[in-house]
Amino acid sequence: MRDPRLDRPWPALWSIVLGFFMILVDTTIVTVAIPRMQADLDADLTALLWVTSAYLLAYAVPLLITGRLGDRLGMKTMYMAGLVVFTVSSLWCGLSGSVEMLILARVVQGLGAGMMTPQTMSMITRLFAPQQRGQAMALWGATAGVASLVGPLLGGLLVDGPGWPWIFFVNVPVGLLALGLAWRNVPRFERRAHSFDWLGVALSAIGLFLLVFGIQEGDTYAWGTITDSLVVAGVDTHLPVTVPGLILAGAVVMVAFVIWQAVNPREPLVPLALFRDRNFSVAAVAIAMMGATVVSLAVPITLYFQQVLGMSPTQAALMTVPMALVSGGLSPLVGRWMTRVNPRVLVIGGFASLALGLFSLSRIMTPEAPIWLLLLPFVLVGLGNALIWGPLSLTATRNLAPSRAGAGSGVYNETRQVGSVLGSAAIAGLMSERIVARMTAELGESASSSGAGASAQSSTADLPAALQAPFAAAMSDALLLPAGLALIGLVAALCIGRPVDSGAWERDA
C-alpha cells in the first residue's frame, strides 16, 4: 500500500532537515571549546584535534554502505536508527571525563551521523519530482551552509554558559524532537535489493585512517620513524614504521579501492559510471574542497581570537556573525536563483568570494589588528557559503535516476566527508609545524620547544605576551590552507557544464 505521506513532501523534508542540521553543527561546534577542554581534560592540542578528526573519520567511512543499507532496509528505518545512535552518543560525549573517552564517544557519534546523512539526499530525490527538486535541494544546501556557521556561535554561548559538555547535551532534546517528527512525517519508501561490497568498505576505512593519522600526527614524530620495528602476528619484522610510509601506504590502499570498484563483478560501493556525468564529477571534487575548507578554517581562527586577542568563546564566536547574517540572509534568494540560472555562475562566485575572504583575513591576523577590520572578510566568507552549498548539490543530483539515488547521494556525501576529514588532519599538522617554525624564528631554537608546548597546553589566559605575535603568525600561515582549497574549488567550478534536461533520467530509466 502506498504511503499517503509521499504526497506531503515538505513536512517530511523539514523533519529530516532538523536531524541533518544537528549532525552538521557537531562538525564545527567543538572548535570553539578547544581551549576550555584543554584545561578541563588536561590534554594537548593534537589530542583534542582528534576529537574532531575521529568524528569526521567515523562519519566518512560508513557513508557508502549506509546509502545502500537505506535502499535495502528502508531509508526511514536507517535514518531513525542513526538518529538514535547519534543522540545517545551525544549524551556519552558530554559525560566523558577524559580526552580518550571523549574521542571514543565521538567515533560512535560519527557512525550515527554516517547512518543518517545519505538517507537525506536519497529521500529528497524520491520525494520530489525533478521540477521541484531544485527548491528542496536549495533548502538542504542552505541547511549545510547555515549549520557550519551556527556551530561556533552556539558553541561559544554554551561553553561560556553551562560549560563545554553542553555542546553535546543540547543534542539530546533536539534529537528526540527530530525523532518524533521523522516518525510522524517521513513516509516509508519502496525498498530495493542491493549486494554489499565489504572488501570496499575495509579498503576505504584502512586507506583513510592511514592517510589521516599520517597527516595529522606527522609533526608529532618529526615526519620520521613512529616505531623502531613492526610486529606482525607476534613476529618482530624489524621494519621501521615512518610517517611518509603510512601516508604512502594509505594512498596505495585508496588506489586499490578505486581499482576494486572498477573490477568488482557484483555491485561496487562507488559506481564509477556516476562519474561519466561531467557535472557530477566536478561537483564531487568541489564539495570535497568545500568540506575541507569549512573544517580547516575554523580551528586557526578560533585559536587566534581566544589565545592571541584574549576573547572568550562567545566573543570569538560573535566575530563570525557577519558570516552568519550574510549566508542566512542570502540563502532563500539563492534557492530561487539556482532554478533560473546556471548554478555554475553561483558556485564560481561563491568559491571566489570564499578564497578572497580567507586570504584577506590571513593577511591581517596580528595581535594589533582592529576588530572592525577583522570582521570585514567574514562578509565575503558568508557570501561564499550562501552561493555554494545549494547550487552545488543541485548540480550533482539533478540527473540521478531513482535507482541510483542511494549510491549517488552516498558518493556525493562521501567526497564531502573525505574532504572534511583530510582537511581536519591537514590543518592539525600544518598548525603544529607552523607554531614550531614561527617560535623558532622569533625566539630561537632553545625557546621554540617550550613556546610551542605552552601554546599547545595552555588555556586562553595563559599564553604569554611574548608568544602572541609568533602564534598569530602561525595561525595566519595555517589559514592559507583553506584559502588554497577554496581556489581548487573555484577551478573545479569553472568546469561545470551547461544545465542538462532535468527529465532526461526519467526517459532513460
C-alpha positions in Angstrom: 0.0 0.0 0.0 1.4 3.4 -1.0 2.2 5.6 2.0 0.0 8.8 1.8 2.8 10.8 3.3 4.5 10.6 -0.1 2.0 13.2 -1.2 3.1 15.6 1.5 6.9 16.0 0.8 7.5 19.3 2.6 6.7 18.3 6.2 8.9 15.2 5.6 11.7 17.5 4.3 11.6 19.8 7.2 11.7 16.8 9.6 14.8 15.3 8.1 16.5 18.7 7.7 16.4 19.1 11.5 18.4 16.0 12.1 20.7 16.8 9.2 21.3 20.3 10.7 22.1 18.8 14.1 24.8 16.5 12.8 26.4 19.2 10.7 26.5 21.6 13.6 28.5 19.0 15.5 31.2 19.1 12.8 32.2 22.7 13.9 30.8 23.2 17.4 33.7 21.6 19.1 36.3 24.0 17.7 35.3 27.0 19.9 35.5 24.8 23.0 39.1 23.6 22.5 40.9 26.0 24.9 38.5 25.2 27.7 38.6 21.5 27.0 42.4 21.6 27.2 42.3 22.9 30.7 39.5 20.6 31.9 40.7 17.4 30.3 44.5 18.2 30.7 45.1 17.3 27.1 47.4 18.8 24.4 46.2 20.4 21.2 47.0 17.5 19.0 44.9 15.1 21.2 42.0 17.5 21.2 42.0 17.9 17.4 41.4 14.1 17.3 38.0 14.9 18.9 37.1 16.4 15.6 39.1 14.2 13.3 37.8 11.0 14.9 34.2 12.2 14.4 34.8 13.1 10.8 36.6 9.8 10.1 33.9 7.7 11.6 31.3 9.8 9.8 33.0 9.3 6.4 33.8 5.6 6.4 30.3 4.2 6.5 28.6 6.6 4.2 28.9 4.5 1.1 27.5 1.4 2.7 24.8 3.1 4.7 23.3 4.6 1.5 22.9 1.1 0.2 21.5 -0.1 3.5 18.9 2.6 3.4 17.7 1.3 0.0 17.6 -2.2 1.2 16.3 -1.9 4.8 14.4 1.3 4.4 15.6 4.8 4.3 13.3 5.9 7.2 14.5 3.0 9.3 18.1 3.7 8.7 17.7 7.4 9.3 15.9 6.9 12.6 18.4 4.3 13.8 21.2 6.6 13.1 19.4 9.4 14.9 19.1 7.2 18.0 22.8 6.3 17.9 23.8 10.0 17.4 21.6 11.2 20.3 22.7 8.6 22.8 26.4 9.0 21.9 26.0 12.8 22.3 25.0 12.2 26.0 28.1 10.0 26.3 30.3 12.7 24.9 29.0 15.2 27.5 29.6 12.8 30.3 33.2 11.9 29.3 35.8 12.7 31.9 38.9 12.2 29.7 40.0 13.0 26.2 40.4 9.3 25.4 36.8 8.6 26.4 35.5 11.7 24.5 37.3 10.6 21.3 35.7 7.1 21.6 32.3 8.6 22.1 32.8 10.9 19.1 33.6 7.8 17.0 30.2 6.3 17.8 28.6 9.7 17.2 30.2 9.9 13.8 28.9 6.4 13.0 25.4 7.6 13.8 25.8 10.6 11.6 27.1 8.4 8.8 23.9 6.3 9.0 21.7 9.4 8.7 23.3 11.6 6.0 22.9 9.5 2.8 19.2 9.0 3.6 18.5 12.7 3.5 19.6 13.3 -0.1 18.1 9.9 -1.2 14.7 10.9 0.3 14.7 14.2 -1.4 15.3 12.5 -4.7 12.4 10.1 -4.1 10.1 12.7 -2.6 10.3 15.5 -5.2 9.8 15.5 -8.9 12.7 16.9 -11.0 11.0 20.3 -11.5 10.5 20.7 -7.7 13.8 19.2 -6.6 15.7 22.5 -7.1 13.8 24.2 -4.2 14.2 21.1 -2.0 18.0 20.9 -2.7 18.2 24.7 -2.0 16.8 24.1 1.5 19.1 21.1 2.0 22.1 23.1 0.8 21.2 26.1 2.9 21.0 23.9 5.9 24.6 22.7 5.4 25.8 26.3 4.9 24.0 27.7 7.9 25.0 24.8 10.2 28.6 25.4 9.5 28.1 29.0 10.8 25.7 28.3 13.7 28.1 25.7 15.2 30.7 28.2 16.5 28.0 30.7 17.7 26.1 28.1 19.6 29.3 26.5 20.9 30.5 29.8 22.3 27.3 30.6 24.2 27.2 27.1 25.7 30.9 27.0 26.7 30.7 30.4 28.4 27.4 29.4 30.0 26.8 26.0 31.4 30.1 24.6 30.1 31.6 22.7 27.2 29.7 19.4 28.0 26.5 21.2 26.9 27.7 21.4 23.3 26.9 17.7 23.4 24.0 17.6 25.9 22.0 20.1 23.7 21.7 17.3 21.1 19.6 15.2 23.3 16.3 17.2 23.3 16.9 18.2 19.7 17.5 14.6 18.7 14.3 13.4 20.5 12.3 16.1 18.7 13.8 15.1 15.3 13.0 11.5 16.1 9.3 12.3 16.8 9.0 14.5 13.7 10.6 11.8 11.5 8.3 9.1 12.9 5.2 11.3 12.2 6.0 13.0 8.9 8.6 10.9 6.9 7.0 8.2 4.7 8.3 4.7 4.1 9.7 4.2 0.7 9.9 1.2 -1.6 12.9 -0.9 -0.8 15.5 -2.0 -3.3 17.7 -5.1 -3.1 21.5 -4.4 -3.0 24.6 -6.5 -2.5 27.3 -5.2 -0.2 30.9 -4.6 -1.0 32.5 -5.4 2.3 36.0 -5.5 0.8 35.5 -2.0 -0.5 34.4 -0.8 3.0 37.6 -2.3 4.5 39.9 -0.8 1.9 38.3 2.7 2.2 38.4 2.5 6.0 42.1 1.4 6.2 43.2 3.8 3.5 41.5 6.8 5.1 42.8 6.0 8.6 46.4 5.7 7.4 46.2 9.0 5.5 44.6 10.9 8.4 46.9 9.5 11.0 50.0 10.2 8.9 49.0 13.7 8.0 47.7 14.8 11.5 50.4 13.1 13.6 53.3 13.8 11.2 54.8 16.7 13.1 54.4 14.8 16.4 57.0 12.3 15.1 59.0 15.0 13.2 57.9 13.3 9.9 60.2 10.4 10.8 60.0 7.0 12.4 57.0 6.2 14.6 58.3 2.9 16.0 61.6 1.1 15.9 60.0 -2.1 14.4 56.8 -3.5 13.3 55.3 -6.6 15.0 53.1 -8.7 12.7 51.3 -11.8 14.2 53.7 -11.7 17.2 56.8 -11.7 15.0 59.2 -8.8 15.1 59.8 -7.8 11.5 62.4 -5.1 12.3 60.7 -2.9 9.7 60.5 0.7 10.7 57.2 2.4 10.5 57.6 6.0 9.3 55.1 8.8 8.8 55.8 9.1 5.0 55.4 5.3 4.8 52.0 5.5 6.5 50.8 8.2 4.1 52.2 6.3 1.1 50.5 3.1 2.3 47.2 4.9 2.7 47.5 6.3 -0.8 48.2 2.8 -2.2 45.2 1.3 -0.4 43.0 4.0 -1.7 44.2 3.3 -5.3 43.5 -0.4 -4.6 40.0 0.7 -3.5 39.4 2.5 -6.8 40.7 -0.4 -8.8 38.5 -2.8 -6.9 35.4 -0.6 -7.6 36.2 -0.8 -11.3 36.6 -4.6 -11.5 34.1 -5.7 -8.8 31.8 -8.1 -10.7 28.8 -7.5 -8.4 27.7 -4.1 -7.1 30.5 -1.8 -6.1 30.3 0.8 -3.4 31.1 3.6 -5.9 29.5 3.0 -9.3 32.2 4.6 -11.4 29.6 5.2 -14.1 28.3 8.1 -12.0 31.5 9.9 -12.9 30.7 9.7 -16.6 28.4 12.7 -15.9 30.7 15.7 -16.1 28.7 17.8 -13.6 28.5 15.0 -11.0 32.3 14.5 -11.2 33.0 18.2 -10.9 30.5 18.7 -8.1 32.1 15.8 -6.2 35.6 17.5 -6.4 34.2 20.9 -5.5 32.2 19.6 -2.5 35.3 17.8 -1.2 37.1 21.1 -1.3 34.2 22.9 0.4 34.2 20.3 3.2 37.9 20.6 3.7 37.7 24.4 3.7 34.9 24.7 6.2 36.6 22.4 8.7 40.1 23.7 8.3 39.2 27.4 8.6 37.5 27.1 12.0 40.5 26.0 14.1 43.1 28.7 13.4 40.5 31.4 13.5 39.2 30.3 16.9 42.6 29.9 18.4 43.7 33.3 17.2 40.7 35.0 18.6 40.9 33.3 22.0 44.7 32.8 22.6 46.0 35.9 20.9 43.2 38.5 21.3 42.1 37.1 24.6 38.5 36.7 23.7 36.0 34.4 25.5 34.4 31.6 23.5 31.3 33.7 23.0 33.2 36.7 21.9 35.2 34.6 19.4 32.0 33.1 18.0 30.4 36.5 17.7 33.2 37.5 15.3 31.6 35.2 12.8 28.2 37.0 13.0 28.7 38.8 9.6 29.3 35.5 8.0 26.1 34.0 9.5 24.0 37.0 8.6 25.1 37.2 5.0 24.8 33.5 4.5 21.4 33.1 6.2 20.0 36.2 4.5 21.1 35.2 1.0 20.2 31.5 1.2 16.5 32.0 0.3 17.4 34.2 -2.6 20.0 31.7 -3.8 17.3 29.0 -3.7 15.3 30.9 -6.2 18.2 32.0 -8.4 19.6 28.5 -8.8 16.4 27.3 -10.6 16.6 30.2 -13.0 20.2 30.5 -13.9 23.1 28.1 -14.5 24.3 27.0 -11.0 27.8 27.3 -12.4 27.7 31.1 -12.1 26.7 31.0 -8.5 29.2 28.4 -7.5 32.1 30.2 -9.2 31.2 33.4 -7.4 30.9 31.5 -4.2 34.4 29.9 -4.3 36.0 33.2 -5.5 34.4 35.1 -2.6 35.4 32.4 -0.1 39.0 32.3 -1.3 39.3 36.1 -1.3 37.8 36.4 2.2 40.1 33.8 3.8 43.2 35.1 2.1 42.4 38.7 3.3 41.7 37.5 6.8 45.0 35.6 6.9 46.9 38.8 6.0 45.5 40.9 8.9 45.7 38.4 11.7 48.2 40.1 14.1 48.0 40.9 17.8 47.3 44.5 17.0 44.6 44.0 14.3 41.4 46.2 14.9 38.2 44.3 15.4 36.3 46.1 12.7 38.9 45.2 10.1 38.8 41.5 11.1 35.0 41.5 10.7 35.1 42.5 7.0 36.5 39.3 5.5 33.7 37.3 7.1 31.2 39.1 4.9 33.0 37.5 1.9 33.1 34.1 3.6 29.4 34.3 4.3 28.7 35.2 0.7 30.7 32.2 -0.5 28.8 29.9 1.9 25.4 31.1 0.6 26.4 30.7 -3.1 28.0 27.2 -2.9 26.0 24.6 -0.9 22.6 24.6 -2.7 23.7 25.2 -6.3 26.5 22.6 -6.0 24.0 20.0 -4.5 21.6 20.6 -7.4 24.4 20.3 -9.9 25.4 16.9 -8.5 21.9 15.4 -8.1 19.7 16.8 -10.9 20.3 13.8 -13.2 20.3 11.0 -10.7 17.9 8.2 -11.6 15.8 6.9 -8.7 17.7 3.6 -9.0 20.9 5.4 -8.3 19.7 7.7 -5.6 21.3 5.8 -2.7 24.6 5.3 -4.4 24.8 8.8 -5.8 23.9 10.6 -2.5 26.4 8.3 -0.8 29.2 9.1 -3.1 28.5 12.8 -3.0 28.4 12.9 0.8 31.4 10.6 1.0 33.5 13.0 -1.1 32.4 15.9 1.2 33.3 14.0 4.3 36.6 12.7 2.9 37.5 16.3 2.2 36.5 17.3 5.7 38.5 14.6 7.5 41.6 15.2 5.3 41.2 18.9 5.8 41.0 18.4 9.6 44.1 16.3 9.6 46.0 18.7 7.3 45.2 21.8 9.4 46.2 20.0 12.6 49.6 19.0 11.1 50.1 22.4 9.5 49.4 24.4 12.7 51.8 22.3 14.7 54.5 22.7 12.1 54.0 26.5 11.8 53.9 27.0 15.5 57.3 25.5 15.9 58.7 27.3 12.8 57.4 30.7 13.9 58.5 30.2 17.5 62.0 29.2 16.3 62.2 32.3 14.1 61.1 34.6 16.8 62.7 33.1 20.0 65.4 30.9 18.8 65.8 27.1 18.7 66.2 26.7 22.5 63.0 28.6 23.3 60.8 27.3 20.5 60.1 23.9 22.0 59.0 25.4 25.3 57.0 28.1 23.4 55.2 25.6 21.2 54.5 23.4 24.2 53.0 26.4 26.1 50.8 27.3 23.1 49.5 23.7 22.8 48.9 23.1 26.6 47.8 26.5 28.0 44.4 27.9 28.3 43.4 31.2 26.7 44.6 33.4 29.5 47.9 31.7 29.9 49.6 32.5 26.5 52.5 34.8 27.4 52.6 38.1 25.6 56.0 37.2 24.1 54.4 34.3 22.3 51.3 36.1 20.9 53.0 37.5 17.8 54.6 34.2 16.6 51.4 32.3 17.5 49.3 34.8 15.5 51.7 34.4 12.6 51.4 30.6 12.8 47.6 30.8 12.7 47.8 33.3 9.7 50.0 30.8 7.8 47.7 28.0 8.6 44.7 29.9 7.2 46.3 29.9 3.8 45.4 26.2 3.6 41.6 26.7 3.4 42.2 29.7 1.1 44.1 27.4 -1.2 41.5 24.7 -1.0 38.8 27.3 -2.0 40.9 28.2 -5.0 40.9 24.5 -6.1 37.1 24.5 -5.6 37.0 27.6 -7.9 38.9 25.7 -10.6 36.5 22.8 -10.3 33.5 25.1 -10.5 34.8 26.6 -13.8 34.5 23.1 -15.3 30.7 22.8 -14.6 28.9 22.4 -17.8 25.6 23.9 -19.0 22.4 22.7 -17.3 21.0 19.5 -18.8 17.5 18.3 -19.3 16.2 17.5 -15.8 13.8 15.0 -17.2 16.4 13.0 -19.1 16.9 10.4 -16.4 13.2 9.7 -16.5 13.3 8.8 -20.1 16.5 6.7 -19.6 15.2 4.9 -16.5 
